[in-house]
Amino acid sequence: MARIAGVNLPNKRIEIALTYVYGIGRSLSRKMLDELNIDIDTKADELTEIDLNRLRDSISKILTEGELKRHIQGNIKRLVDAGSYRGFRHRRGLPVRGQRTRKNARTRKGKRKTVANKKMVTK
């Protein structure tokens, strides 16, 4: 089993297997494989040690896994500390990019909380 950037790659096409590394998507995977002249249909276990080393060198030049997560968390912390609107939305756990929240945004806002009806006071 091939191991790159601390991740065990599954025995799938190398184009797909590289996406198991946090920070590498399909387009970046395809771009790196084109630059290294590695066939995208090759299975991960069929790669030679030379190809794996070239891939490791290529991946080490970009932010992946823990480094990328720390970088993203630092960016969010900077926004929160600066007191910006986006930082405020992050702190409150609300959508940051202008989505509506009146009817949707369940992923960010969490499960609904039922509020009991207040009885009307009659005069």
HELIX and SHEET records of a PDB file:
HELIX    1   1 ILE A   14  ALA A   17  1                                   4    
HELIX    2   2 LEU A   18  TYR A   20  5                                   3    
HELIX    3   3 ARG A   26  GLU A   35  1                                  10    
HELIX    4   4 ALA A   44  GLU A   46  5                                   3    
HELIX    5   5 GLU A   49  SER A   60  1                                  12    
HELIX    6   6 GLU A   65  ALA A   82  1                                  18    
HELIX    7   7 TYR A   85  ARG A   92  1                                   8    
HELIX    8   8 ARG A  106  LYS A  109  1                                   4    
SHEET    1   A 2 ARG A   3  ILE A   4  0                                        
SHEET    2   A 2 VAL A   7  ASN A   8 -1                                        
END                                                                             
